[in-house]
Amino acid sequence: MVKSSVHRLKKIKLKGWIGYLLFFLLGSLLTLGGYTYLIREKPLSPEAFSQKVFIADKIIQSQLYETGVSKTDILLQQSSLKKEESIAWEQSFLQIQLPRSKSLSSIEGDLKKSFSRLGKPFSIHSSQSPESLQLEVRVMDRITHQITFLYAKPPALGIGLRPKVAIVIDDLGGETSVSQELLRWDLPVTFSILPFTPHAKTLALEAQRKGKEIILHLPMEPHEYPKIKPGEGVLLQEMNDEKLLHQLSKDIEAVPYIKGVSNHMGSRLMEDPEKMRIILSELKRRGLFFLDSRTTPQTVGFQTAKSLGLRATERSLFLDNSQKEEDVKQQLEKLVHLALSKGKAIGIGHPHASTIKSLKEMIPKIQEKGIEIVLLSDLME
C-alpha cells in the first residue's frame, strides 16, 4: 500500500516535470519567435536602398584603390537600370585586369571583410578560378555590383619582337601648320582627319603621297549635344538606320584614302549597342578598322566590334587633356610604362604646339627604351 502510494507520487511528479518542460520549451519558442519578429529585417525604402548601394559603391572604389587598380586596368565599366517593385537601381559591371603579382584570394578576402563589418543587408558571393575571380555584391538580395578580376596575359614578345606604341593625332583638317610639320616627320604617326574641315581632302592627299596612314575621325553625338557640337557630319542617336548609314557614307567619302575610323566625341552614341552595331557592320563591309577613342567609360565600341569580327582596338590614354608640356611628357611616360607591361599602347594627341614639341623631344627617348613606333593598323586585333 505504501509502495503503491510512493509509486503514484513519483508518477505525478514526473508528469509535473514533463509539463513544466513542455511549458518552458513552448514559452522559449514563443519568445524566440517574438524576438525574431522584432529584429527581422524590415524592407528598405527606395531612398534607404539607394543609400546602401552608394555605400557599397564607395567600399568597392576604396578597395580597388588600395589594391592599386588604375583606370587603364579597367577593361569594362558599364551599368544597367534595374527595377523591382518600388525600387530602382543602377547595377554596375566591372572587368578588371590585374598583374599576376596580385593575389585574387587576398582581394576576395579584403572585400568580404569590408562588407562583413557592415552586416545586413549587405552580402557578397564569389567564384574563383586560377585565372579569374568573380564577385557579386548584393543589397537585400538584389545584385548591385558584378566584378570580374582577370590576370593579364603576358605580352607575346618572342625573340626579336619589341613593345610597340602607336601615336594618333586627332582633329586634323582644320589648320595647316601642325599638319605640315607632321608630314615632314620620318615616323609612322597616324593622321586622324575630321570630315568636311577646310583642309580635309588636301591633307589626306598629301599624307597619302608621303606614305602616312589616314583614318576618319568620325563625329558622333555626345551627351551634351546640342550644347556641344561635334561638327559637320555628326551621327546622331535619333537617326534611323537609313539616315545613319547615309551620313556615315558621306563622312567616309569626305576623307579619301582612309584605312580605318575612330570616334570624335560620341559619349552618347558610343553607349548605344544597336547604333554601334549598325555603324561597325558597315565599316566591316568596307574593309575598315575601328579605333575606340573611349570618350565614355560605358563605351560598347570595342566589345561590339569584337562580336562582329571587325578589326579593332582602343586607345590606352589621351596625351594632352592638359596642354602643359610637363603634363604631356608625363602622359608619354605612362604610355611607355603601358607598352613595356602590356606589349603595346596607343596614345591619342591633338594638334597643339605643346603636344608636337613634347613628341619631338620624347620619341627618341621612347625608342631608346627598345619600344618601336608603329602605325595604328599594326596594333589592330
C-alpha positions as CSV (number, residue, x, y, z in Angstrom):
1,M,0.0,0.0,0.0
2,V,2.8,2.3,0.9
3,K,4.8,1.3,-2.1
4,S,1.8,1.9,-4.4
5,S,1.4,5.4,-2.9
6,V,5.0,6.2,-3.4
7,H,4.8,5.0,-7.0
8,R,1.8,7.2,-7.7
9,L,3.6,10.2,-6.1
10,K,6.6,9.7,-8.3
11,K,4.4,9.4,-11.4
12,I,2.6,12.6,-10.5
13,K,6.0,14.4,-10.0
14,L,7.3,13.1,-13.4
15,K,4.2,14.3,-15.2
16,G,4.6,17.7,-13.5
17,W,8.2,18.0,-14.6
18,I,7.3,17.0,-18.2
19,G,4.5,19.6,-18.1
20,Y,6.9,22.2,-16.8
21,L,9.5,21.3,-19.5
22,L,6.9,21.5,-22.3
23,F,5.7,24.8,-21.0
24,F,9.3,26.1,-20.8
25,L,10.0,24.9,-24.4
26,L,6.8,26.4,-25.7
27,G,7.5,29.7,-23.9
28,S,11.0,29.7,-25.3
29,L,9.8,29.2,-28.8
30,L,7.2,31.9,-28.5
31,T,9.8,34.3,-27.0
32,L,12.3,33.4,-29.8
33,G,9.6,33.9,-32.4
34,G,8.7,37.3,-31.0
35,Y,12.3,38.3,-30.8
36,T,12.9,37.2,-34.4
37,Y,9.8,39.2,-35.5
38,L,11.1,42.3,-33.7
39,I,14.6,42.1,-35.2
40,R,13.6,40.8,-38.6
41,E,15.0,42.9,-41.4
42,K,12.3,45.4,-42.5
43,P,12.1,46.3,-46.2
44,L,14.2,49.3,-47.1
45,S,12.6,52.4,-48.6
46,P,13.8,53.3,-52.1
47,E,15.8,56.2,-50.6
48,A,17.4,53.9,-48.0
49,F,18.2,51.3,-50.6
50,S,19.9,53.9,-52.9
51,Q,22.0,54.9,-49.9
52,K,23.1,51.4,-49.3
53,V,24.0,50.9,-53.0
54,F,26.1,54.2,-52.7
55,I,27.9,52.8,-49.6
56,A,28.6,49.5,-51.5
57,D,30.0,51.5,-54.4
58,K,32.3,53.6,-52.2
59,I,33.6,50.4,-50.4
60,I,34.4,48.8,-53.8
61,Q,36.1,52.0,-55.1
62,S,38.2,52.3,-51.9
63,Q,39.2,48.6,-52.1
64,L,40.2,49.0,-55.8
65,Y,42.3,52.0,-54.8
66,E,44.0,50.0,-52.0
67,T,44.7,47.2,-54.5
68,G,46.4,49.6,-56.8
69,V,43.9,49.3,-59.7
70,S,44.2,52.2,-62.2
71,K,41.9,53.4,-64.9
72,T,44.0,51.6,-67.5
73,D,43.4,48.3,-65.7
74,I,39.6,48.6,-66.1
75,L,38.7,46.7,-69.3
76,L,35.0,47.2,-69.0
77,Q,32.8,49.5,-66.9
78,Q,29.1,49.5,-67.6
79,S,25.8,49.9,-65.7
80,S,22.2,49.0,-66.4
81,L,19.0,50.2,-64.8
82,K,17.2,47.5,-62.7
83,K,13.7,47.8,-61.2
84,E,11.9,45.7,-58.7
85,E,8.6,46.8,-57.2
86,S,9.1,50.4,-56.0
87,I,12.9,50.1,-56.0
88,A,15.2,51.1,-59.0
89,W,18.9,51.0,-59.0
90,E,22.0,51.0,-61.3
91,Q,23.6,47.6,-61.5
92,S,27.3,48.0,-62.1
93,F,29.6,45.7,-64.2
94,L,33.3,45.9,-63.8
95,Q,36.0,43.9,-65.6
96,I,39.5,44.5,-64.2
97,Q,42.9,43.3,-65.4
98,L,45.5,42.5,-62.8
99,P,49.2,41.6,-62.9
100,R,50.0,38.1,-61.6
101,S,51.7,39.7,-58.6
102,K,48.3,40.5,-57.1
103,S,46.6,37.7,-55.2
104,L,43.0,37.0,-56.2
105,S,42.4,35.3,-52.8
106,S,43.6,38.4,-50.9
107,I,41.3,40.7,-53.0
108,E,38.4,38.4,-52.3
109,G,39.2,38.2,-48.6
110,D,39.6,42.0,-48.2
111,L,36.3,42.8,-49.9
112,K,34.4,40.2,-47.9
113,K,35.9,41.5,-44.7
114,S,34.9,45.1,-45.6
115,F,31.3,44.1,-46.3
116,S,31.1,41.7,-43.3
117,R,31.7,44.7,-41.0
118,L,28.5,46.3,-42.3
119,G,26.4,43.2,-41.7
120,K,22.9,43.0,-43.2
121,P,21.6,44.0,-45.7
122,F,24.9,43.5,-47.5
123,S,26.2,40.2,-48.8
124,I,29.0,39.2,-51.2
125,H,29.2,36.0,-53.2
126,S,32.3,34.8,-55.1
127,S,33.6,32.3,-57.6
128,Q,37.3,31.8,-58.2
129,S,39.4,30.0,-60.8
130,P,43.2,30.0,-61.3
131,E,42.9,32.9,-63.8
132,S,39.9,34.9,-62.6
133,L,37.7,36.0,-59.7
134,Q,34.0,36.8,-60.0
135,L,32.2,38.7,-57.2
136,E,28.6,39.6,-56.8
137,V,27.7,42.3,-54.2
138,R,24.1,42.3,-53.1
139,V,21.9,44.6,-51.0
140,M,18.7,43.0,-49.7
141,D,19.5,40.0,-52.0
142,R,19.4,42.3,-55.1
143,I,22.6,42.2,-57.2
144,T,24.1,45.7,-57.3
145,H,27.7,45.1,-58.5
146,Q,29.3,42.4,-60.6
147,I,33.1,42.5,-60.6
148,T,35.4,40.2,-62.6
149,F,39.1,40.2,-61.9
150,L,41.3,38.7,-64.7
151,Y,45.0,38.1,-64.7
152,A,46.8,40.0,-67.5
153,K,48.2,37.8,-70.3
154,P,51.9,38.2,-70.6
155,P,52.8,40.2,-73.7
156,A,53.5,37.9,-76.6
157,L,57.1,39.2,-77.2
158,G,59.0,36.5,-79.0
159,I,62.7,36.7,-79.9
160,G,63.4,39.8,-81.8
161,L,60.0,41.4,-81.1
162,R,59.7,44.6,-79.2
163,P,56.9,46.5,-77.4
164,K,55.0,48.8,-79.8
165,V,53.5,52.2,-79.5
166,A,51.1,53.9,-82.0
167,I,50.7,57.7,-81.9
168,V,47.4,59.1,-83.4
169,I,46.8,62.8,-83.9
170,D,43.1,63.7,-83.8
171,D,41.1,66.7,-85.1
172,L,43.3,67.3,-88.2
173,G,42.0,69.1,-91.3
174,G,41.1,72.5,-89.7
175,E,44.6,74.0,-89.8
176,T,47.8,73.6,-91.7
177,S,51.0,74.4,-89.7
178,V,50.9,71.3,-87.4
179,S,49.8,69.1,-90.2
180,Q,52.7,70.2,-92.4
181,E,55.2,69.5,-89.6
182,L,53.7,66.0,-89.1
183,L,54.0,65.4,-92.8
184,R,57.8,66.1,-92.6
185,W,58.3,63.6,-89.8
186,D,60.0,60.4,-90.7
187,L,57.8,58.5,-88.2
188,P,54.6,56.4,-88.7
189,V,52.2,58.9,-87.0
190,T,48.6,58.2,-87.9
191,F,46.6,61.2,-89.2
192,S,43.0,61.3,-87.8
193,I,41.1,63.7,-90.0
194,L,37.7,65.3,-89.4
195,P,35.3,65.3,-92.4
196,F,34.2,68.5,-94.1
197,T,37.0,70.5,-92.5
198,P,38.7,73.1,-94.8
199,H,41.8,71.0,-95.5
200,A,40.5,67.5,-95.0
201,K,40.8,66.3,-98.6
202,T,44.0,68.1,-99.5
203,L,45.7,66.9,-96.3
204,A,44.6,63.3,-97.0
205,L,46.1,63.6,-100.5
206,E,49.4,64.9,-99.2
207,A,49.5,62.3,-96.4
208,Q,48.9,59.6,-99.0
209,R,51.7,60.8,-101.2
210,K,54.1,60.8,-98.1
211,G,53.1,57.3,-97.2
212,K,51.2,58.3,-94.0
213,E,48.4,56.3,-92.5
214,I,45.0,58.1,-92.6
215,I,41.8,57.4,-90.6
216,L,38.5,59.2,-90.5
217,H,37.8,60.9,-87.2
218,L,34.0,60.4,-87.2
219,P,31.8,62.9,-85.4
220,M,29.3,61.3,-83.0
221,E,26.7,62.7,-80.6
222,P,27.9,63.4,-77.1
223,H,25.7,63.6,-74.0
224,E,26.0,67.4,-74.1
225,Y,24.6,67.7,-77.6
226,P,23.4,70.2,-78.9
227,K,25.2,72.4,-76.4
228,I,28.4,70.8,-77.5
229,K,28.5,70.2,-81.3
230,P,31.0,67.6,-82.8
231,G,30.9,69.4,-86.2
232,E,29.6,68.7,-89.6
233,G,28.7,65.1,-90.5
234,V,27.8,64.1,-86.9
235,L,26.0,60.8,-86.4
236,L,23.0,61.3,-84.0
237,Q,21.2,58.8,-81.8
238,E,17.8,59.9,-83.2
239,M,18.7,58.9,-86.8
240,N,17.1,55.8,-88.1
241,D,19.2,53.1,-89.8
242,E,18.9,54.6,-93.3
243,K,19.8,58.1,-92.2
244,L,22.7,56.8,-90.1
245,L,24.2,54.8,-92.9
246,H,23.7,57.6,-95.4
247,Q,25.5,60.1,-93.2
248,L,28.3,57.6,-92.5
249,S,28.8,57.1,-96.2
250,K,29.1,60.9,-96.8
251,D,31.6,61.2,-93.9
252,I,33.7,58.3,-95.4
253,E,33.7,59.9,-98.8
254,A,34.8,63.3,-97.3
255,V,38.2,61.9,-96.4
256,P,40.0,59.9,-99.1
257,Y,42.5,57.0,-98.6
258,I,41.3,56.1,-95.1
259,K,42.3,52.7,-93.6
260,G,40.1,53.0,-90.6
261,V,37.8,55.1,-88.4
262,S,37.8,56.5,-84.8
263,N,35.1,58.3,-82.9
264,H,35.2,62.0,-82.4
265,M,33.3,62.8,-79.1
266,G,30.3,60.4,-79.1
267,S,29.8,59.8,-75.4
268,R,26.1,59.2,-76.0
269,L,26.2,57.2,-79.3
270,M,29.1,55.0,-78.2
271,E,26.9,53.7,-75.3
272,D,24.2,52.5,-77.7
273,P,24.8,48.9,-78.7
274,E,22.2,48.9,-81.5
275,K,23.5,52.0,-83.2
276,M,27.1,50.9,-82.9
277,R,26.3,47.5,-84.4
278,I,24.9,49.3,-87.5
279,I,27.9,51.6,-87.8
280,L,30.5,49.0,-87.2
281,S,28.9,46.4,-89.5
282,E,29.2,49.0,-92.3
283,L,32.9,49.6,-91.5
284,K,33.5,45.9,-91.7
285,R,31.7,45.7,-95.0
286,R,34.0,48.4,-96.4
287,G,37.2,46.7,-95.0
288,L,37.9,49.5,-92.5
289,F,39.2,49.0,-88.9
290,F,37.9,50.8,-85.8
291,L,39.7,52.7,-83.0
292,D,37.5,53.2,-79.9
293,S,38.7,56.6,-78.5
294,R,36.9,55.7,-75.2
295,T,35.2,59.0,-74.7
296,T,32.9,57.4,-72.1
297,P,33.6,54.7,-69.5
298,Q,30.4,53.0,-70.7
299,T,31.5,52.6,-74.3
300,V,30.4,49.5,-76.1
301,G,32.5,50.2,-79.2
302,F,35.4,47.8,-78.8
303,Q,33.2,44.9,-77.5
304,T,30.7,45.3,-80.3
305,A,33.5,45.4,-82.9
306,K,34.9,42.1,-81.5
307,S,31.5,40.5,-81.5
308,L,31.2,41.4,-85.3
309,G,34.7,40.1,-86.1
310,L,35.8,43.7,-87.1
311,R,39.5,44.5,-86.7
312,A,39.5,47.0,-83.8
313,T,41.3,48.3,-80.7
314,E,41.0,51.1,-78.2
315,R,43.2,53.9,-77.1
316,S,45.3,53.5,-74.0
317,L,45.4,57.2,-73.0
318,F,45.0,60.7,-74.2
319,L,48.3,62.6,-74.3
320,D,47.1,66.2,-73.9
321,N,44.0,66.6,-71.8
322,S,46.3,69.2,-70.2
323,Q,48.3,71.2,-72.8
324,K,51.1,71.9,-70.4
325,E,54.3,70.4,-71.7
326,E,55.2,68.7,-68.4
327,D,51.8,67.1,-68.3
328,V,52.1,65.8,-71.9
329,K,55.5,64.4,-71.2
330,Q,54.1,62.7,-68.1
331,Q,51.4,61.1,-70.2
332,L,54.1,59.9,-72.6
333,E,55.9,58.3,-69.7
334,K,52.7,56.5,-68.8
335,L,52.4,55.3,-72.4
336,V,55.9,53.9,-72.2
337,H,55.0,52.0,-69.0
338,L,51.9,50.5,-70.6
339,A,53.9,49.4,-73.7
340,L,56.5,47.7,-71.6
341,S,54.0,46.0,-69.3
342,K,51.4,45.0,-72.0
343,G,53.4,44.8,-75.1
344,K,51.6,47.6,-76.9
345,A,50.0,51.0,-76.2
346,I,48.1,53.7,-78.2
347,G,48.3,57.4,-77.4
348,I,46.0,60.0,-78.9
349,G,47.1,63.6,-79.2
350,H,45.8,66.7,-80.8
351,P,47.3,69.5,-83.0
352,H,48.6,71.6,-80.1
353,A,52.1,73.2,-80.2
354,S,52.9,71.7,-76.8
355,T,51.9,68.2,-77.9
356,I,54.1,68.3,-81.1
357,K,57.0,69.8,-79.1
358,S,56.8,67.1,-76.4
359,L,56.5,64.3,-79.0
360,K,59.6,65.5,-80.9
361,E,61.6,65.5,-77.6
362,M,60.2,62.3,-76.2
363,I,60.0,59.9,-79.2
364,P,63.8,59.4,-79.4
365,K,63.8,58.6,-75.6
366,I,60.9,56.1,-76.1
367,Q,62.8,54.4,-78.9
368,E,65.9,54.2,-76.7
369,K,63.9,52.0,-74.3
370,G,63.5,49.5,-77.1
371,I,60.0,50.5,-78.0
372,E,59.0,50.5,-81.6
373,I,56.8,53.3,-83.0
374,V,54.3,51.7,-85.4
375,L,51.2,52.5,-87.4
376,L,47.9,52.2,-85.7
377,S,46.8,49.4,-88.1
378,D,49.7,47.3,-86.8
379,L,48.0,47.1,-83.4
380,M,44.6,46.1,-84.6
381,E,43.1,42.9,-83.1
